[in-house]
Amino acid sequence: MKLSFHGAAREVTGSCHRLEFLDANKKSHAILLDCGMFQGEHMCGDKNMTPFGFDASAIEAVFISHPHADHTGRLPKLVKEGFTGPIYMVEPCAGLAKLVLEDAHHIMQEESEKCGSSVLYEMEDLTSTFEQVKTVSYHEHIELASGITVVFHEAGHVLGSSYISVDAEGKRVVFSGDIGNDDVPILPDTEPISHADVVICESTYGHREHEGANTRGDKLREAIQDIIKQRGVLMIPAFSIERTQELLYEINKLLLEELHTKLPIFLDSPMAIKATALYRHFKNFLKFDESILKDPDKDFFSFPNLRETLSVAESKSINDAVPPKIIIAGSGMMSGGRIMHHLIRYLPDKNNRLLIIGYQAQGTIGRRLYEGAKKVRIFGEDVEVHAQVSAIGAFSAHADMNKLTRWLKPEDGKIPQKIFLVHGDPEAKEVFATHLRHTLQTEVVVPEYQSIHEW
């Protein structure tokens, strides 16, 4: 087998891994595991425009772990460069991925005008991409050729997320995609690995342990109560897919069981509003606890206080609402989107609060605010930070060191012979690699970008 890394190597984003192997008749096959965009820079930045490092037309099939842009964002570029094969993903993933890529194309066109470079792909490439999508079920056996089988397994990261196992040459390679956190309120648990010879594993939080899941509701309640007392504004930057829906679910639960308040809560993200509609549509893929099932309207993501601001005019009207109020807006890393306008308006006021509930990549405004910056530059304007900035790690959609370590111990008791660490900052990977070498007593590799590994 031959494995090469074309993204998310010694960095968090750009997931794209090429796996080559022989079938039972000794014929060679090459597939991709994910084909994501590099984030934390302009979409028309150098990395996304760089050639893949392989012949797109020679790829037989692509297998997508989940819909986030850093795992799907270069699919239309792949199609544009000659890939004509099937793109496999589970059904909810397909609906959300289409939403993600349409939004990315819209942003890309705007950014291309600003930075003067070519767009990554055209709308017709996006259309062709979804003509090539084939939806599959969890645990369905996809036989690429004699002796080659691919299966999707529940990852518990977002709606429609998977980790992927590939059986070829008498070995099993498992690709994690992104593994979900423990005790996520609306998603099924991550399935254990039954057996694996080689694992390509994410390491976003491989260097740390999350807060206990029970702190999630407590800290959210505290933040809401504080903002009511201070008559301030609670800003919550949230990723449109999963983080927003978990947050709405938790707030709905708090309002039903504990908090009795009429303060307005604004969902100020067109993409999150559309994604939430898909969550409702695919609710049979989700799980809910018994208390929320008593909700009279049977809608687990909405409540009387919630106002969805789809249009620009509706978004601007949020400014007219007298505090206290809550604003949930994208982007989750504060690298663009409607949250930026709210940051400019509300960060300078000490009565307001910024609540961070997701990973903040290096180089983003979100990372600088998380690390305590007293001033940030937004849209060319210096913004003083007097608002309180806090974070809830238990809202993370990624597994931490403990969860990943448990997941890397297959049910058959045999530790994988080799583990490749991807999807993490360099320091996170190094800490996690040292931990795994000591704990699991196996070979752990931190691959370089476009490096090739054979076994």
N, C-alpha and C positions, 0 to 999 in steps of 0.2 A: 504494500500500500504506500501511497505517497500523499502527503498532506502539506498544503501551502496556505499561508496566511496573508490576506489582501485587505485587511482592516482589523480594528480592535486588537492589534498586537502592540503591547506596551502603551495602550491608550484605551479609553472607554468605548468610543463609538466607531462606526464604520464596519460593523460585523460582515465578514465575507471570507469564507474558508472553502478552498477547493480540495476535494478528496478524489483521488484516482485509484482504481483497483481493477483486478481482472475477474471476469466471470468464470464459470465452470469450464468454458471452452477456450480459456486463455485470451479472450478478447478484452481490450482495455476500455474502460468507461471512466468518465469524469463528471462529477456533479458539484454543485455549489450548496453549501449550507449557509443560508442568508445572503443578502446582497444589499447591505445597508449604507446609509449616508454618514459621512463624517459631520459631526455637529460641534457647536461651540465656535464656529466661524461662519462667514457668509456662505450661503448655499452655492454661490458661484465662485467660491474660493478654490485655491490651487488643488487641494487634496481631492475634492470631488471630481475635478476635471481631469485628474491624472489617469492615464490608461490603467486598466485593471492589472496588467502583468500576465495575462493569459488570453487565449483566443476565445472570444465570446461564442463564436459559432461552433466551437468544439465541445461546449458544455452540453451534456445530454439532458439534464433536468436540474431544477432548483427546488430546494426544500426550505420553506420559510418557518421560522420558529414562532414569530408573533408579529403584530402589525406595526410596532413602533418604527419611526423613520430611520433610526440607526441600524435597523435590521431589514428594512425594505426599500429605502430611499433611492438606491441606485438600480433597482430592477428595470425601469424604463431606459436607463442608459445602457444596460446590458442588452436589451431588446434592440435598441438603436444601433448597437455595434454588431448585431448579427445573430443573437441567440433566438432560436425558434422553437425550443423544446417546451415541455410542460413546466408550470410553476405550481408546486403542491403546497397546500396549506389547509387547515381545518376551516369549516364554513364560517364561524364568527370572525375568524382572522381575516378572511377575504373581504367581508363587508367593512371592517374597520381599516384594513390596509388601503382600500380604495379611497376612503375618506382622508386618510393620512397623506396619500400621494397626490390627491387633488389639491389639498391644502398646501403641500410643499411646492407644487408647480406654480400655484398662485403667488406664493412668497418669492419663489425663485425668479419669476418674471419681474417682480418689483425690484428685487435686489440686483438683478442683471442690469436694469436701467441705471442703477446707482453706481455699480462698480465697473460697468462698461464691458464686461466679458460676455461670452455666449452662454445661453442657458444650458443646463445639463442635458435636457431632452425636450422634445416638443410634445404637444398634446396628443398627436397621433401615436407617438411611442407609448404614452400612457394608456391609450385605448387598446393598442396591440397587446400590451402587457396583460391586461385583464381578459383579453380573448384567449390568452395562453394559460390562465389560472385554472387548475383542477382542484376542486374541494374534496377533501377526504375526511374520514371519521377517525377519532382516536382509536388506536389498536388495529386499524385496518392494515393488512399486509400489502405493501406496494412492491410488486416484483418487477424490477428493472430488467433483469436478465436471469439466466440460469444461475442459481447460487447467490443472487443478490436481492436482499429484501430490506425495505425501509419502513419504519413504523413511527407514528407520532404518539407521544405520551403526555399526559397532563402535567404542566409545569407549575400551575398555580400562581403565575406572575400577573397576567391580565386576562381578560376574556379572550378565549381562543388561543392562549399561549401553549407552547409545546416544547418538550425536549425531544430529540430525534435520535433513534438508533438505526444504525446501518450494519447489516450483516453481509460480509463479503470476505472471500478468501479464508473462510473458516474462522474469522474473527468478528468481534462486535465493537464498533466505534460508536460512542454516545456523545452527542453534541448538546450542551445544556441549554443553548439559547440564553434566556434569563430565568433563573430559578426564583420562585416566589418566596416571600417572607412566611414565617409561621403565623398561624391564626389570623389570616386575612379574612375580614368579615364577610365577603360576598363570593369568594372563589373556592373551588374544591382544593383539597390538600394536594401538594406535589406528590406524584407517584414515586415510589422508591425504584431504584434501578434493580432489575433482577440479576443482570450479569453485564460485565463490560471488561474488555481487554484494554481499550484506550478511551479516555474521556477528554473532550475539549470543554473546559469548564470556565464559566464566567467568574470574575473575582472582584466585582464592583465594591462589595463590602467584605471582602475576604480578610481584611485587616482589623475588623472591629465587631463588637457585639451590639445588637440593637437593644433598646429599652424593651421591657416586657410589654406584651400586647395589651395588658390591662391599663397601661398608662395612657394609651391612645385617647380613650374617651375622657379620662380624668383631666388631661392637659387641654383637650379641646374645650371641655366645659369651663375650665378655669379661664381660658383665653376669652371665651364669649362673655362670661360673667364680668371679667375685668373691663372689657370694652364697654359694657353696659354702664358700669359704675363711672367710668371716665368719660362717658358720652363721646367716645372716639370712633375710629374706623379700623376694623380688622381686615387687613389684606391677606389673602391666602393665594399665592401663585400655585397653580396646580396643573399637572399634565392632563390633557383632555381625555386621555384613555386610561382608565382604571383609577388613578388617584382622585380625580374629580368624583367619580361614581362612589368610591369608598367614603369620601368626605361627605357627600350628600346623604348617603346611607347612615353614617354616624350622626350627622346633625338631625336627620329625621328621627332617629332613635332617641336622641337627647330631648328633642321637643315633645315626643310622645310620652316619655317616661319621667323626665326630670325638670327640664327648663320650660317655663310657661311664659313666653315672651313674644311680642309682636314685632321685634326689630326686623327691618327688611334685610333679606339675604339675596344678593344679586349673583347670578351665574352669568358672567360677562365674557363668554367665549363661544362664538358660533360653532366651532369644531366640537367643543365639549357638549354643547346642546344636541348636536347631531349624533355624537357618539353615545350619549345617554339614551337617545331613542333606540339605537341599536342594542344597547344593554337590555332595554325593555323587551325588544323583539326576541333576543336570544336568552331570556331569563331562565330557560330550562337548563342552560349550561352553568348557572350560578347556584349559590346556596344562601339561605337566609336563616337566621335563628328564629326561635319560636315567638319571641316577644314582638318582633317586627311584623310577623305574619298576621298579627291582630290589627295592623294598620287598616282603618276603615276603607281607604281608597284603593288598597292593594297595589299601590304604586310606591315602590321602595326608594325612589329617587326624587320624590317631590313632596311638598308640604305647603300649607297656606302662605307661609312667610316668603317662599321662594319666588323670585322674579327673574325670568330668563330674558336677557337683553340681546336679541339676535342682531338687530340693525345697529348701524353707527349712531343714529339718532337716539335709540333706546339706551345705548351705552353712555352717551353724553348726559342723558337725563339722570344718571346715577349721582352726578354732582349736585343735583337739586334736592336729593333726599337728605334730610337733616340727620346727623349722627345721633345715637349710635347706629351703625350698619356694618354689614359684612360684605366684602367683595371677593368673589372667587373668580380668578381670571388666569388665562395663559399668557406667556409660556411659563412652564414649571421652573425653568432655570433662569427666568428673567432675562432672556436673551432676545426678546422681541415680544410682539403681541400687545394686547390691550392692557396687561398689567403695568407696562412701562408708563402709561399716562397716569395711572393711579399712583405709582411710586413718586412721580414728579410732584403730584398734588399733595400727597399725604405723608411722605417720609419726613418732612421738616417739622411735623407737629408731635410733641412729646406725648400727647394723649392717644396717639394712634399706635397700632402694633402691626408688624409684619410677621406672619407665622409661616415658617418654611417647613414643608412636609415631604420634600423629595430631594434626591441627589442633586448637587450643584457642581457641575464640571468646572475644572480649572479654566480660568480666563473669562468666565461669565460674571455678570454683575451680581447674580445670585450668590456665587462663591465669595465675592468680595464682601457682600452684606453679611453673609453667614460668618465670615471670619472677623467681623467687627469694624468694617470701614465706616468712617465718620463722614465721608463725602464720596459720592459716585457721580459719574458723568453719564447723562441720559439724553439722547438726541441733541448732543452738543451743548448741553446745559449742566453746570455743576449743581448737584442737589445735596443739600445738607441732610444728614441722617440724625434726627432727634427721636424718631419713633422707636419704640422698643422692638428689638429683633429677637425672636425665639424660634425654636425648632422642635418638632416631634419626630424622633427617629423611628418610632413604632409604626408610622404611616408608610415607611419604605416598602416599595413593591419588590425589593431584592432581598434574597436570603443573606444572612450574615455569616461570619466565620463558622459558628456552631452548626447552623442549618446546612451549609454547603459541605462541611466535614461529614455530617451524618449521611447526607445524600450520596456522597462519594464512596460509601461502604455498601456494596451491592448485597442483595438478599441471599445470594449463594455463598457469601462469606469470603469470596476471593477478591482481594483488593486489585483494582486495575493496575496493569503493568506499567502504564505510562499515563500521566496527566499533563495536558497542555493548558496553561492558564491564559485566558484572554479577557477582554472587556473589563479593564480596571486600570487605574492610574499605576504608574511604575512602582511606587512605594507600596501600594496595596498588594500588588502581585508578589513582590519580594517577601513581604511579611507572610502572606498566605502560603507561598512556596516553601518557606522555611518551616512553617507550622505543619504543612502536609508531609514534608519529608520526615519530620520527626514523628508525627502521629501515625501516619499510614505506612511508613517505611517503604516508599516506592519512588520511582523516578518522576520528578516534576520538572517540566520544561516551561520557561517563559520565552515564547518565540519572538523573533524579530519580524518586523513588517516585510512581507514577501519572502520570508525564509521558507525553505523546503525541507521536509523531514520524511524519511523513509524507514520502513521496518518490515 
